Amino acid sequence: MRVLVVLGLVAAAAFQVASADVQQQKDVLYLLNKIYGDIQDGDLLATANSFDPVGNLGSYSDGGAAVQKLVQDLNDGKLLEQKHWFSLFNTRHRNEALMLFDVLIHCKDWASFVGNAAYFRQKMNEGEFVYALYVAVIHSSLAEQVVLPPLYEVTPHLFTNSEVIEEAYRAKQKQTPGKFKSSFTGTKKNPEQRVAYFGEDIGLNTHHVTWHMEFPFWWNDAYGHHLDRKGENFFWIHHQLTVRFDAERLSNYLDPVGELQWNKPIVDGFAPHTTYKYGGQFPARPDNVKFEDVDDVARIRDMVIVESRIRDAIAHGYIVDSEGKHIDISNEKGIDILGDIIESSLYSPNVQYYGALHNTAHIVLGRQGDPHGKFDLPPGVLEHFETATRDPSFFRLHKYMDNIFKEHKDNLPPYTKADLEFSGVSVTELAVVGELETYFEDFEYSLINAVDDAEGIPDVEISTYVPRLNHKEFTFRIDVENGGAERLATVRIFAWPHKDNNGIEYTFDEGRWNAIELDKFWVSLKGGKTSIERKSTESSVTVPDVPSIHDLFAEAEAGGAGLAKFESATGLPNRFLLPKGNDRGLEFDLVVAVTDGDADSAVPNLHENTEYNHYGSHGVYPDKRPHGYPLDRKVPDERVFEDLPNFKHIQVKVFNHGEHIH
């Protein structure tokens, strides 16, 4: 029997887009286009000018409580002014953005939703509005089929070097179309420049901020639904970013990133070369800065204390909640609780005691250029999820967090062969069809929203292009023997670097912690042999690039049928499925585990269903197993896996021959 698996977990099922859905798509695009000026659509602008948010309190599921509070604060002049920088880590800014989100999430119908959005767009701070609208569209049942435009076109200042922004302004002033080259920060004198293509990739930046919108730390279940396994997802998404960054470093002959330590200097400085639309340059940080207390945020001593409390909880195997009760974390659910604590989110059982290590660390690290506010600098790149990965210290910070999570995982008992085997099922063949090869390509995006509009001065085509990593398509071929009746199977594919930067082979236990998740999917196994072919384009951990604002408008005008595959944008860019590799061929261990799908699945018929996104926040996560299973626990004796018939392990090489497609 031969099965061609074509069902991904990322793309939503095809649907017929109703005219009402197309109008919703257009409304959202007009609301987010040219955010610093008036709404470009006449009808929507008229709505903004005539809408009365408190005119019909029956159109809100909370009876209008949220909208009355927001209108009162607006009328009292309490809200942040327009044309001012916005940061989610600023308590006032976040609270005001969430006031608008609270209004939108309680709207009963689209007319109320879009009316409020249009009205407050004209009156609230632009950054607060953009954030509130994005998270409302993501989480509201009214906007399930709306595709949000790429943030790098909505707020391009956060993603584009200031030198290019200046060229865009000059082009607009001279009324001369322009297409400008963007470069990564730094020079070849800085070794970190070799991996800037990863941290500064606008697709990766968008992935990071989108995940934090899907799983926001401020989320309260009173908004309408529970974020399943939010804490564990926080661990896993950042663990994957960290191990992928290390694989990129090894591809470029650099050692894996070292963890940040509070009592040691921040070795690598960073000059962002980016500017706020309003508020000046993003602050820079020189090399070898020693940590200082940050006024009105935290003392370094406090960070050490919070860390020690978390490590103490891991050692004891339980955390203490706000009522003094013990919650066991020495099990597979413990990682979820630990993630809630370390971030921390409102799901944390005891934020007063365990603090908010991750969120506070982002602010502390971001402020080290001006820790005492002496120069009144705006927030650093680490205080924005859109820009955080641009700074190499982001990965040092998350290596530090990741090692805390590893401490917990290593305290759990190792899996036994009985835990891992899938009775009667064996993987007889694992191969890759096509060479694993990466290359660079130029990617172009619009900068029209980066420049100001002026009466009588029309837009001209202004864009920038930047090199980005991609890979040639390939296919996994997996042969599976099933000695019993038809059954559901979960196919899990991982890879990790075979050697460190000194050419020393990783042990199985070292490798499995550095494993990159390449795919996970479900398939029905008939009795006998099943040959599975899984294309790289079908990976459940990646998503395609969202079209430009221009193309989204065009798709909506054409009826919207082509938009379904872009509804979820939470995964990694599909271009980043493979690390870069190098001209010699970077060796990787490629492994596949075929596990019991009936025991794994949290929802039925997963082999027939395509509506589950790997990282999506709505509903129950489809896989009951811990993220990274079966490689998530320590492996003191790798013979357990060597003797496992439903596990296959081969070596492959990833090549990069210096190809650059312009």
C-alpha positions as CSV (number, residue, x, y, z in Angstrom):
1,M,0.0,0.0,0.0
2,R,1.2,3.5,-0.8
3,V,-0.1,6.6,0.9
4,L,0.7,10.2,-0.2
5,V,0.1,12.3,2.9
6,V,-1.3,15.7,1.9
7,L,-3.0,16.8,5.0
8,G,-1.1,19.5,6.9
9,L,-1.9,20.8,10.4
10,V,-1.3,24.4,9.4
11,A,-3.7,25.3,6.6
12,A,-7.4,25.6,7.4
13,A,-9.9,23.6,5.4
14,A,-11.0,25.2,2.2
15,F,-14.2,27.2,2.5
16,Q,-16.6,29.3,0.4
17,V,-16.1,32.9,1.4
18,A,-19.4,34.7,1.8
19,S,-19.7,38.3,0.7
20,A,-20.0,39.3,4.4
21,D,-16.6,37.7,5.1
22,V,-15.0,39.6,2.2
23,Q,-16.3,42.8,3.6
24,Q,-14.9,42.0,7.0
25,Q,-11.5,41.4,5.3
26,K,-11.6,44.7,3.5
27,D,-12.7,46.5,6.7
28,V,-9.7,45.2,8.6
29,L,-7.3,46.1,5.8
30,Y,-8.6,49.6,5.6
31,L,-8.4,50.0,9.4
32,L,-4.7,48.9,9.4
33,N,-3.6,50.6,6.2
34,K,-1.9,54.1,6.6
35,I,-2.4,53.9,10.4
36,Y,-1.0,57.3,11.1
37,G,-3.6,59.1,8.8
38,D,-7.3,59.0,8.2
39,I,-9.1,55.9,7.1
40,Q,-8.8,55.6,3.3
41,D,-12.2,54.1,2.7
42,G,-15.0,56.7,2.5
43,D,-17.7,54.5,4.0
44,L,-15.6,53.4,6.9
45,L,-14.4,56.9,7.5
46,A,-18.1,58.0,7.6
47,T,-18.8,55.2,10.1
48,A,-15.8,56.4,12.3
49,N,-17.2,60.0,12.3
50,S,-20.8,59.0,13.0
51,F,-20.6,56.0,15.3
52,D,-21.7,56.3,18.9
53,P,-19.9,53.6,21.0
54,V,-22.4,53.9,23.9
55,G,-25.5,54.4,21.6
56,N,-26.6,50.8,21.9
57,L,-25.3,49.0,25.0
58,G,-27.3,45.9,24.0
59,S,-24.8,45.2,21.3
60,Y,-22.1,44.2,23.9
61,S,-22.0,40.9,25.7
62,D,-20.9,42.7,28.9
63,G,-23.7,45.2,28.8
64,G,-21.4,47.9,27.6
65,A,-19.2,48.0,30.8
66,A,-15.9,48.1,28.9
67,V,-17.0,50.6,26.3
68,Q,-18.4,53.0,28.9
69,K,-15.1,53.0,30.8
70,L,-13.0,53.6,27.6
71,V,-15.3,56.4,26.5
72,Q,-15.1,58.0,29.9
73,D,-11.3,57.9,29.9
74,L,-11.2,59.2,26.4
75,N,-13.5,62.1,27.3
76,D,-11.4,62.8,30.4
77,G,-8.2,63.1,28.4
78,K,-6.6,60.2,30.2
79,L,-5.5,58.2,27.2
80,L,-2.0,58.3,25.6
81,E,-1.8,60.8,22.8
82,Q,-1.4,59.9,19.2
83,K,2.0,60.1,17.5
84,H,3.8,58.6,20.5
85,W,5.7,55.3,20.8
86,F,3.8,52.3,22.2
87,S,5.3,49.3,24.1
88,L,3.3,46.4,25.4
89,F,5.7,46.2,28.4
90,N,4.7,49.7,29.5
91,T,1.9,49.1,32.0
92,R,-0.1,52.2,31.0
93,H,0.1,51.5,27.3
94,R,-0.8,47.9,27.7
95,N,-3.8,48.7,30.0
96,E,-5.2,51.2,27.5
97,A,-4.7,48.8,24.5
98,L,-6.5,46.1,26.5
99,M,-9.4,48.5,27.3
100,L,-10.0,48.7,23.5
101,F,-9.5,45.0,23.2
102,D,-12.1,44.5,26.0
103,V,-14.6,46.5,24.0
104,L,-14.0,44.6,20.7
105,I,-14.0,41.2,22.2
106,H,-17.5,41.9,23.8
107,C,-19.1,43.0,20.5
108,K,-22.0,40.8,19.6
109,D,-21.9,41.5,15.9
110,W,-19.6,42.8,13.1
111,A,-21.3,46.2,12.8
112,S,-20.6,46.9,16.4
113,F,-17.0,45.5,16.1
114,V,-16.1,47.5,13.1
115,G,-17.9,50.7,14.3
116,N,-15.9,50.7,17.5
117,A,-12.7,49.9,15.7
118,A,-13.2,52.8,13.2
119,Y,-14.2,55.2,15.9
120,F,-11.3,54.6,18.3
121,R,-8.8,54.4,15.4
122,Q,-9.3,58.0,14.9
123,K,-8.9,58.9,18.6
124,M,-6.5,56.5,20.3
125,N,-2.7,56.1,20.1
126,E,-1.9,54.3,16.9
127,G,0.3,51.6,18.5
128,E,-2.3,50.8,21.1
129,F,-5.0,50.6,18.4
130,V,-2.9,48.3,16.1
131,Y,-2.2,45.9,19.0
132,A,-5.8,45.8,20.2
133,L,-7.2,45.2,16.8
134,Y,-4.7,42.4,16.0
135,V,-5.4,40.5,19.2
136,A,-9.2,41.1,18.8
137,V,-9.2,39.7,15.3
138,I,-7.2,36.7,16.4
139,H,-9.4,35.9,19.4
140,S,-12.9,37.0,18.3
141,S,-15.3,34.5,16.8
142,L,-16.6,37.4,14.6
143,A,-13.3,37.5,12.7
144,E,-12.4,33.8,12.3
145,Q,-11.8,34.0,8.6
146,V,-10.1,37.4,8.5
147,V,-6.4,37.3,7.4
148,L,-4.4,40.0,9.1
149,P,-1.8,41.8,7.0
150,P,1.9,41.4,7.7
151,L,3.0,43.7,10.5
152,Y,6.1,44.7,8.7
153,E,3.9,46.6,6.2
154,V,1.6,48.1,8.9
155,T,4.3,49.3,11.2
156,P,7.5,49.1,9.0
157,H,9.6,51.3,11.3
158,L,9.8,48.3,13.7
159,F,11.2,46.0,11.0
160,T,13.3,48.2,8.7
161,N,16.6,49.9,9.1
162,S,16.4,53.7,9.7
163,E,18.7,54.3,6.7
164,V,16.2,52.7,4.4
165,I,13.3,54.6,6.0
166,E,15.2,57.9,5.3
167,E,15.5,56.9,1.7
168,A,11.8,56.1,1.5
169,Y,11.0,59.6,2.8
170,R,13.3,61.2,0.2
171,A,11.6,59.2,-2.5
172,K,8.2,60.4,-1.4
173,Q,9.3,64.0,-1.3
174,K,10.9,63.9,-4.7
175,Q,7.9,61.9,-6.1
176,T,10.3,59.3,-7.4
177,P,9.5,55.6,-7.0
178,G,12.3,53.7,-5.2
179,K,13.3,50.1,-4.3
180,F,16.0,50.2,-1.6
181,K,18.3,47.5,-0.4
182,S,18.1,46.6,3.4
183,S,21.2,45.3,5.2
184,F,21.5,43.5,8.5
185,T,23.0,45.4,11.4
186,G,26.7,45.3,12.1
187,T,29.7,44.5,10.0
188,K,31.9,41.5,9.4
189,K,34.0,42.6,12.3
190,N,31.2,41.3,14.5
191,P,30.9,37.5,14.4
192,E,27.2,37.8,15.3
193,Q,26.7,39.3,11.9
194,R,27.0,35.8,10.5
195,V,23.6,34.8,12.0
196,A,21.9,38.2,11.7
197,Y,19.8,36.7,8.8
198,F,18.0,34.6,11.4
199,G,17.3,37.0,14.3
200,E,16.6,40.0,12.0
201,D,14.4,38.1,9.5
202,I,11.1,39.9,9.3
203,G,9.3,36.6,9.0
204,L,10.8,35.3,12.3
205,N,10.1,38.7,13.9
206,T,6.4,38.3,12.8
207,H,6.3,34.7,14.0
208,H,7.5,35.8,17.4
209,V,5.0,38.6,17.9
210,T,2.1,36.6,16.4
211,W,2.7,33.8,18.9
212,H,2.6,36.3,21.8
213,M,-0.7,37.6,20.4
214,E,-2.1,34.1,20.2
215,F,-0.9,33.4,23.7
216,P,-0.7,36.8,25.5
217,F,0.6,36.9,29.0
218,W,-2.2,39.1,30.0
219,W,-4.9,36.7,28.9
220,N,-7.9,36.1,31.2
221,D,-10.3,33.3,30.5
222,A,-13.2,35.7,31.1
223,Y,-12.5,36.9,27.6
224,G,-14.2,33.8,26.3
225,H,-11.9,30.8,26.1
226,H,-9.0,29.0,27.8
227,L,-5.6,28.9,26.2
228,D,-4.8,25.3,26.3
229,R,-1.3,24.4,27.5
230,K,-0.3,28.0,27.3
231,G,2.7,27.6,29.7
232,E,4.0,24.6,28.0
233,N,3.6,26.3,24.6
234,F,5.6,29.3,26.0
235,F,8.4,26.8,26.8
236,W,8.3,25.0,23.5
237,I,8.2,27.9,21.1
238,H,11.1,29.6,22.8
239,H,13.0,26.3,23.1
240,Q,12.6,25.8,19.4
241,L,13.8,29.3,18.7
242,T,16.9,28.7,20.8
243,V,17.9,25.3,19.4
244,R,17.3,26.6,15.9
245,F,19.5,29.6,16.6
246,D,22.2,27.3,17.8
247,A,21.9,25.2,14.6
248,E,22.3,28.4,12.6
249,R,25.4,29.3,14.6
250,L,26.9,25.8,13.9
251,S,26.1,26.3,10.2
252,N,28.3,29.4,10.4
253,Y,31.2,27.9,12.5
254,L,30.1,29.6,15.7
255,D,29.7,28.0,19.1
256,P,26.2,27.6,20.5
257,V,25.0,30.7,22.2
258,G,26.0,31.0,25.9
259,E,23.4,31.7,28.5
260,L,22.9,35.1,30.1
261,Q,24.1,35.4,33.7
262,W,23.1,38.3,36.0
263,N,26.5,38.5,37.6
264,K,28.5,38.6,34.4
265,P,28.7,41.3,31.6
266,I,26.5,41.2,28.6
267,V,29.3,40.3,26.2
268,D,27.7,41.3,22.9
269,G,26.4,44.8,22.4
270,F,23.8,45.7,19.8
271,A,23.1,48.8,17.6
272,P,19.6,48.3,16.3
273,H,19.7,50.8,13.4
274,T,16.0,51.3,13.7
275,T,13.9,54.3,14.6
276,Y,10.5,54.8,16.2
277,K,8.0,56.4,13.9
278,Y,7.6,58.9,16.8
279,G,10.1,58.9,19.7
280,G,13.6,58.8,18.3
281,Q,16.2,56.0,17.8
282,F,16.0,52.6,19.4
283,P,18.7,52.6,22.1
284,A,22.0,50.9,21.5
285,R,24.1,48.9,24.0
286,P,27.9,48.6,23.9
287,D,29.8,45.4,24.4
288,N,30.5,44.0,27.9
289,V,27.9,46.0,29.8
290,K,27.5,44.9,33.4
291,F,24.0,44.6,34.6
292,E,22.6,47.4,36.6
293,D,19.3,47.8,38.5
294,V,16.6,49.4,36.4
295,D,14.8,52.2,38.2
296,D,11.1,51.5,38.8
297,V,11.4,48.0,37.2
298,A,13.6,45.6,39.2
299,R,16.9,45.2,41.0
300,I,19.3,42.5,39.8
301,R,19.1,41.0,43.2
302,D,15.4,40.6,42.8
303,M,15.9,38.7,39.5
304,V,18.4,36.3,41.3
305,I,15.9,35.8,44.1
306,V,13.0,35.0,41.8
307,E,15.2,32.6,39.8
308,S,16.3,30.8,43.0
309,R,12.7,30.4,44.1
310,I,11.8,28.8,40.7
311,R,14.8,26.4,40.9
312,D,14.0,25.5,44.4
313,A,10.4,24.6,43.3
314,I,11.9,22.4,40.6
315,A,14.2,20.7,43.1
316,H,11.3,20.0,45.5
317,G,9.0,18.9,42.7
318,Y,6.2,21.3,43.6
319,I,5.2,24.9,43.6
320,V,3.4,26.8,46.3
321,D,0.2,28.6,45.1
322,S,-1.1,31.9,46.5
323,E,-3.0,30.1,49.2
324,G,0.0,28.2,50.4
325,K,-1.1,24.9,48.9
326,H,1.4,22.6,47.1
327,I,0.9,21.9,43.4
328,D,2.9,18.8,42.1
329,I,5.0,19.6,39.1
330,S,7.0,16.3,39.0
331,N,4.9,15.0,36.1
332,E,4.2,15.7,32.4
333,K,1.8,18.5,33.3
334,G,4.4,20.3,35.4
335,I,6.0,22.0,32.4
336,D,2.8,23.8,31.8
337,I,2.6,25.3,35.3
338,L,6.3,26.1,35.2
339,G,5.8,28.0,31.9
340,D,3.0,30.1,33.4
341,I,5.2,30.9,36.3
342,I,8.4,31.8,34.4
343,E,6.7,34.0,31.8
344,S,4.6,34.9,33.9
345,S,1.0,35.0,32.7
346,L,-2.2,35.5,34.6
347,Y,-2.4,31.7,34.7
348,S,0.5,31.7,37.3
349,P,-0.6,30.2,40.6
350,N,1.5,32.6,42.6
351,V,2.9,35.6,40.8
352,Q,3.6,37.5,44.0
353,Y,6.1,34.9,45.1
354,Y,7.5,33.6,41.8
355,G,7.4,37.0,40.0
356,A,7.6,37.4,36.2
357,L,11.1,36.3,35.4
358,H,10.8,36.4,31.6
359,N,8.8,39.6,31.2
360,T,10.8,41.5,33.7
361,A,14.1,40.2,32.2
362,H,13.1,41.6,28.8
363,I,12.6,45.0,30.3
364,V,15.8,44.9,32.4
365,L,17.9,43.7,29.5
366,G,16.3,46.2,27.1
367,R,17.0,49.1,29.5
368,Q,20.7,48.5,30.1
369,G,21.6,51.3,27.7
370,D,19.9,53.8,30.1
371,P,19.0,51.9,33.3
372,H,18.3,55.0,35.4
373,G,16.4,57.0,32.8
374,K,19.2,59.6,32.7
375,F,18.8,60.2,29.0
376,D,15.0,59.7,28.8
377,L,15.5,57.1,26.0
378,P,12.5,55.1,24.6
379,P,12.2,51.4,25.1
380,G,14.9,49.0,23.7
381,V,14.2,46.4,21.1
382,L,13.8,43.7,23.8
383,E,10.7,45.6,25.0
384,H,8.8,44.8,21.8
385,F,8.0,41.3,20.6
386,E,8.3,42.6,17.0
387,T,11.9,43.5,17.4
388,A,13.3,41.4,20.3
389,T,14.9,38.6,18.2
390,R,17.0,41.2,16.4
391,D,19.2,41.6,19.5
392,P,21.6,38.5,19.9
393,S,21.1,38.9,23.7
394,F,17.5,37.7,23.2
395,F,18.8,34.2,22.5
396,R,21.2,34.4,25.5
397,L,18.3,35.3,27.7
398,H,16.2,32.4,26.4
399,K,19.1,30.0,26.7
400,Y,19.1,31.0,30.3
401,M,15.4,30.3,30.6
402,D,15.7,27.1,28.6
403,N,18.2,25.7,31.0
404,I,15.8,26.3,33.8
405,F,13.2,24.3,31.9
406,K,15.8,21.6,31.2
407,E,16.5,21.3,34.9
408,H,12.8,20.4,35.4
409,K,12.6,18.0,32.5
410,D,15.8,16.2,33.6
411,N,14.2,15.7,37.0
412,L,11.4,13.6,35.4
413,P,12.0,9.8,35.2
414,P,13.3,8.7,31.7
415,Y,10.9,6.9,29.4
416,T,11.2,3.1,29.3
417,K,10.9,1.0,26.3
418,A,7.4,0.0,27.4
419,D,6.5,3.7,27.5
420,L,7.7,4.3,23.9
421,E,6.9,1.3,21.8
422,F,3.9,1.0,19.5
423,S,3.1,-2.7,19.7
424,G,3.2,-4.4,16.3
425,V,4.4,-1.3,14.5
426,S,7.9,-0.8,13.1
427,V,9.6,1.8,10.9
428,T,11.6,-0.1,8.3
429,E,12.8,2.8,6.2
430,L,13.5,6.5,6.6
431,A,14.9,8.5,3.7
432,V,14.9,12.0,2.2
433,V,14.0,12.5,-1.4
434,G,16.0,15.4,-2.8
435,E,19.1,17.1,-1.5
436,L,18.7,19.2,1.7
437,E,19.9,22.5,0.4
438,T,19.3,26.1,1.4
439,Y,19.9,29.3,-0.4
440,F,19.2,33.0,0.0
441,E,16.7,35.0,-1.9
442,D,15.7,38.7,-2.0
443,F,12.3,39.5,-0.5
444,E,10.6,42.8,-1.3
445,Y,7.9,44.5,0.8
446,S,6.2,47.9,0.7
447,L,7.2,51.0,2.6
448,I,4.3,53.1,1.6
449,N,3.0,53.0,5.2
450,A,6.4,54.2,6.5
451,V,6.1,57.7,5.1
452,D,3.6,60.4,6.0
453,D,0.8,61.5,3.7
454,A,0.5,65.2,2.8
455,E,-2.4,66.9,1.0
456,G,-1.8,67.1,-2.7
457,I,1.2,64.7,-2.7
458,P,0.3,61.3,-4.1
459,D,1.8,58.0,-3.1
460,V,4.7,56.6,-5.2
461,E,5.8,53.0,-5.2
462,I,8.4,52.7,-2.4
463,S,9.7,49.3,-1.2
464,T,12.8,47.6,0.2
465,Y,14.3,44.2,-0.4
466,V,16.2,42.1,2.0
467,P,18.0,38.7,1.7
468,R,16.3,35.8,3.5
469,L,17.0,32.1,4.0
470,N,14.9,29.6,2.1
471,H,15.4,25.9,1.1
472,K,14.7,23.7,-1.9
473,E,11.7,21.4,-1.5
474,F,12.2,17.9,-0.4
475,T,10.2,14.9,0.8
476,F,10.4,12.5,3.7
477,R,9.8,8.9,2.7
478,I,8.9,6.6,5.6
479,D,8.0,2.9,5.4
480,V,6.0,1.5,8.2
481,E,5.0,-2.1,8.9
482,N,1.8,-2.7,10.9
483,G,1.4,-6.3,12.1
484,G,-2.1,-5.8,13.4
485,A,-5.4,-4.2,12.4
486,E,-5.8,-0.7,11.0
487,R,-4.8,1.9,13.5
488,L,-4.1,5.6,13.9
489,A,-0.5,6.7,14.1
490,T,1.3,9.9,15.0
491,V,4.4,10.6,12.9
492,R,7.0,12.8,14.6
493,I,10.1,14.0,12.8
494,F,13.1,15.7,14.4
495,A,16.7,16.6,13.6
496,W,19.7,17.8,15.6
497,P,23.3,18.7,14.7
498,H,25.5,15.6,14.7
499,K,28.6,17.4,16.1
500,D,29.5,20.5,18.0
501,N,31.6,23.3,16.6
502,N,34.8,21.4,17.7
503,G,33.8,18.4,15.6
504,I,32.9,16.3,18.7
505,E,29.8,14.1,18.3
506,Y,26.9,14.9,20.5
507,T,25.7,12.1,22.7
508,F,22.1,11.0,22.1
509,D,21.1,12.8,25.3
510,E,22.8,16.0,24.2
511,G,21.4,15.8,20.7
512,R,17.8,15.1,21.7
513,W,17.6,18.3,23.8
514,N,18.9,20.2,20.7
515,A,16.3,18.5,18.4
516,I,14.5,20.7,15.9
517,E,10.9,19.7,15.3
518,L,10.5,19.3,11.6
519,D,7.0,17.9,11.4
520,K,4.2,16.1,13.2
521,F,1.1,14.6,11.5
522,W,-1.4,11.7,11.8
523,V,-1.9,8.9,9.4
524,S,-4.0,5.7,9.3
525,L,-1.9,2.6,9.1
526,K,-3.5,-0.4,7.3
527,G,-2.3,-3.9,8.0
528,G,1.0,-4.6,6.4
529,K,3.3,-2.1,4.8
530,T,2.4,1.6,4.5
531,S,4.7,3.9,2.5
532,I,4.3,7.6,3.6
533,E,5.5,10.5,1.6
534,R,5.5,13.8,3.4
535,K,6.5,17.0,1.5
536,S,8.4,19.8,3.2
537,T,5.7,22.2,2.2
538,E,3.2,20.3,4.3
539,S,5.0,20.6,7.6
540,S,2.7,21.4,10.5
541,V,5.2,23.6,12.3
542,T,5.5,26.2,9.5
543,V,3.2,28.6,7.7
544,P,3.4,30.4,4.3
545,D,4.2,34.1,4.1
546,V,1.1,36.2,4.5
547,P,0.5,38.2,1.3
548,S,1.2,42.0,1.2
549,I,-1.6,44.5,2.0
550,H,-1.9,45.2,-1.8
551,D,-2.3,41.5,-2.6
552,L,-4.8,41.0,0.3
553,F,-6.9,43.8,-1.1
554,A,-6.7,42.1,-4.5
555,E,-7.7,38.7,-3.1
556,A,-10.6,40.2,-1.3
557,E,-11.8,42.0,-4.5
558,A,-11.6,38.7,-6.3
559,G,-13.9,37.0,-3.7
560,G,-11.4,35.9,-1.1
561,A,-11.3,32.2,-2.0
562,G,-7.5,32.2,-2.0
563,L,-7.2,33.5,1.5
564,A,-8.0,30.3,3.5
565,K,-4.4,29.0,3.7
566,F,-3.3,32.3,5.4
567,E,-5.9,32.3,8.2
568,S,-3.3,31.0,10.7
569,A,0.0,32.7,10.8
570,T,1.3,31.4,14.1
571,G,4.0,28.9,12.9
572,L,7.5,29.5,11.8
573,P,8.0,30.8,8.2
574,N,8.1,27.7,6.0
575,R,11.4,29.0,4.6
576,F,13.0,28.3,8.0
577,L,12.1,24.6,8.2
578,L,15.8,23.8,7.6
579,P,18.8,25.4,9.2
580,K,21.2,27.0,6.7
581,G,23.9,24.3,6.7
582,N,27.1,25.1,4.9
583,D,29.1,24.3,1.8
584,R,30.7,21.2,3.4
585,G,27.3,19.8,4.4
586,L,26.4,20.2,8.0
587,E,25.6,16.8,9.5
588,F,22.3,16.2,11.3
589,D,20.8,13.3,13.0
590,L,17.3,12.8,11.5
591,V,14.9,10.7,13.5
592,V,11.3,9.7,13.1
593,A,9.1,8.2,15.9
594,V,5.8,6.6,15.0
595,T,3.6,6.5,18.1
596,D,0.1,5.3,19.0
597,G,-2.3,7.9,17.5
598,D,-5.3,6.8,19.5
599,A,-3.4,7.2,22.7
600,D,-1.9,10.5,21.6
601,S,-4.8,12.3,20.1
602,A,-7.0,14.7,22.1
603,V,-9.6,15.1,19.3
604,P,-11.0,12.5,16.9
605,N,-10.1,11.9,13.2
606,L,-6.9,13.8,13.1
607,H,-5.7,11.9,10.0
608,E,-8.7,13.4,8.1
609,N,-8.7,16.9,9.7
610,T,-6.7,19.9,8.5
611,E,-8.0,22.6,10.8
612,Y,-5.5,22.3,13.6
613,N,-2.5,24.7,13.6
614,H,0.5,23.4,15.5
615,Y,0.6,26.5,17.7
616,G,-2.9,27.8,17.4
617,S,-4.6,29.1,20.6
618,H,-8.2,28.1,19.9
619,G,-9.6,24.9,21.3
620,V,-7.8,21.8,22.7
621,Y,-4.3,21.1,21.4
622,P,-4.6,18.0,19.3
623,D,-1.7,16.0,20.7
624,K,-1.9,14.8,24.3
625,R,1.8,14.1,24.5
626,P,4.3,16.6,25.9
627,H,5.9,18.9,23.3
628,G,9.1,17.2,22.0
629,Y,7.9,13.7,22.9
630,P,9.5,11.2,22.9
631,L,12.8,13.3,23.1
632,D,11.7,15.6,25.9
633,R,13.2,13.6,28.8
634,K,16.8,12.7,29.6
635,V,18.1,9.6,28.0
636,P,20.7,8.0,30.3
637,D,20.9,4.9,28.1
638,E,20.4,5.4,24.3
639,R,20.0,1.7,23.7
640,V,16.3,2.2,24.7
641,F,15.9,4.0,21.4
642,E,18.2,1.8,19.4
643,D,16.0,-1.2,20.3
644,L,12.8,0.6,19.6
645,P,11.1,-0.8,16.4
646,N,8.9,2.3,15.9
647,F,11.9,4.6,15.9
648,K,14.3,5.3,13.0
649,H,17.6,7.2,13.1
650,I,19.8,8.2,10.2
651,Q,22.4,10.9,9.3
652,V,21.8,13.5,6.7
653,K,23.6,16.7,5.5
654,V,22.3,20.2,4.9
655,F,24.1,22.1,2.3
656,N,24.4,25.8,1.4
657,H,26.4,26.4,-1.7
658,G,26.3,30.2,-1.5
659,E,23.4,30.5,-3.9
660,H,21.6,33.9,-3.8
661,I,18.6,34.5,-6.0
662,H,18.1,38.2,-6.7
